[in-house]
Amino acid sequence: MKRWADWDGDLESYYGPDEEELGILIEDWMAENTVNGRFQIQNSTENMLIFEQVRIPLYYERNGQQRAMDTRRFANELSRYLRGAPFNIENKLTTRGLGEATIFLGSK
């Protein structure tokens, strides 16, 4: 997770009814959507948040069928979460190889 330089927000901006930092809310999403809440944070600043050892689910459901989950699909769900309320954060998802995804916050 990284932010574009021209975005006026950052990972320490407050969102939601509880006025929680964006970085904490993203960590909460990861805890709820990874297998047994398993992941590690390698680095966390106001400009970037790097996760490692993320255990993504093996499958997701689409049109009533179980499909294999990959890194892009998992990161896309986080991207959609950030585009929705209360965040409304425009973002861009890029992937590299099978296991690395980056979400750039603030532009597309």
GUTI-707663 format. One line per 4 residues: number of its first residue (from 1); their letters; for each residue x, y, z of C-alpha. Coordinates in steps of 0.2 Angstrom, whole numbers, plus 2048, in hexadecimal, padded with zeros to 3 digits. Each point is the difference from the previous one (the first is absolute). Layout:
residues N
NUM> a> X,Y,Z; ...
//
This chain:
residues 108
1> mkrw> 800,800,800; 807,811,7FA; 7FA,811,7FE; 801,80C,7F1
5> adwd> 80A,810,804; 7F1,80A,7FA; 7F3,7F8,80B; 7FC,80B,80F
9> gdle> 7FD,7F2,80C; 80B,7F3,807; 800,7F0,80B; 7FF,80A,810
13> syyg> 7F0,809,7FA; 7F0,7FD,80A; 7F1,7F7,7F9; 7F0,7F9,806
17> pdee> 7F4,803,80E; 80E,7FB,80D; 80C,80C,7F8; 80D,7F2,7FE
21> elgi> 811,802,7F6; 7FE,7F9,7EE; 80F,7F5,803; 7F8,7F8,80F
25> lied> 7F0,7FD,7F6; 809,7F8,7F3; 809,7F4,80D; 7EE,7FC,806
29> wmae> 7FA,7FC,7EF; 810,7F4,7FE; 7FC,7F8,810; 7EE,7FC,7FB
33> ntvn> 804,7FA,7EF; 810,7F6,802; 800,7EE,805; 800,800,813
37> grfq> 805,812,800; 812,7FC,7FA; 80B,80D,7F9; 80F,80B,805
41> iqns> 803,812,7FE; 812,803,7FA; 7FF,813,7FF; 7F3,80D,805
45> tenm> 802,813,7FD; 7F3,80D,7FB; 805,7FD,7EE; 801,7ED,7FE
49> life> 7FA,7F0,809; 809,7F0,7FB; 7F9,7EF,805; 809,7EF,7FF
53> qvri> 7FB,7EE,803; 7EE,804,7FC; 7F6,7F0,800; 7F2,803,7F3
57> plyy> 7F1,7F4,7FF; 802,7F2,7F4; 7EF,803,7F8; 7F3,80E,7FE
61> erng> 7EE,7FE,7FA; 7FA,808,7EF; 7EF,7FC,7F8; 7FD,7F2,80C
65> qqra> 810,7F7,7FC; 811,7FE,809; 80F,807,7F7; 812,801,805
69> mdtr> 806,810,808; 810,808,7FA; 809,810,806; 7F8,80B,7F3
73> rfan> 7EE,7FB,805; 804,802,813; 808,811,7FE; 7F1,805,7F4
77> elsr> 7F5,7FD,80F; 80A,80C,80B; 800,80C,7F2; 7ED,800,7FF
81> ylrg> 7FF,802,812; 80A,810,7FF; 7F5,807,7F2; 7F0,7FD,80A
85> apfn> 7F9,80A,80F; 806,808,80B; 811,801,7F7; 7FC,804,7EE
89> ienk> 813,7FF,7FC; 804,7FE,7ED; 80E,7F3,7FE; 809,7F6,7F4
93> lttr> 805,7EE,801; 80F,7F9,7F8; 808,7EE,802; 811,7F9,7FD
97> glge> 802,7ED,7FE; 7F5,7F4,80A; 801,807,811; 803,813,800
101> atif> 7F2,80D,7FF; 801,813,803; 7F2,80C,802; 804,812,7FD
105> lgsk> 7F4,80B,809; 7F9,811,7F9; 800,7FE,7EE; 7FE,7F3,7F2
//
